[in-house]
Amino acid sequence: MNPIHIVCNKDKIAPRVLLPGDPLRAKYIAEKYLEKAELINDVRNMLGYTGIYKGKKVTVIGSGMGIPSASLYAYELFKFYNVKKLIRIGSAGALNENIQVRDIILGTYAFSHSNFRYALTKNKSKKIASSNNLNQIILDKAAKLGTNIVKGTIYTSEVFDCYEPINHLLRDVPKNVNLLASEMEAFGIYTVANFLKKDATCLVSISDSKFEPQNNLTPEERQQTLDEMIVLALESIIR
């Protein structure tokens, strides 16, 4: 079977991929950071580009929002295009009062109440690890760049919890799981990567916080002012 949602020649996609949720963020990254950037996918307006970053071929493509959409794109990239490693980059909301707006979080684990992992793998565990090898590369590169990041467990929500609180779910999280932030894709991406024996992790920049709502980012700032995280992801993916 051929892929349905990413349609291009296999040699058009690099073995290393950045996966933002917003296709316009993919366009922004390609235009600002990649040399010889080429549009390689626009099916359903999910824009994807391949170009050169510091001599290495890199693909950046949108994934859409939520576990089903993001995991679908991760699956096609890994399964049909032989992508080796993938970093999801995006925004998240703080779940910990010590996490501030614009902080960068490395999701070494993702926790979710979603049934996605059970549906794909029959594993009922609600917590899954990201790639230790890729995480170590990111931590090493962050130290060299002087970029402050916090590593730990992120919560993958199935609802946009800025609109509707999910306290009833968060109260059900085991007490030994210290959640740093909430986003909507990592658990699905980690599940697919684990299933297909590939490397994936997630970097998110905190865009909003119930602890400091006055500092929440606008949609435009979410799209265009996450450059420190983007550079860290690019520098790490080419290693």
Secondary structure, 3 states (H helix, E strand, C coil): CCCCCCCCCHHHCCCEEEEECCHHHHHHHHHHHCEEEEEEECHHHCCEEEEEECCEEEEEECCCCCHHHHHHHHHHHHHHCCCCEEEEEEEEEECCCCCCCCCEEEEEEEECCCCHHHHHHCCCCCEEECCHHHHHHHHHHHHHHCCCEEEEEEEECCCCCCCCCCHHHHCCCCCCCCEEEEECCHHHHHHHHHHHCCEEEEEEEEEEECCCHHHCCCHHHHHHCCHHHHHHHHHHHCC
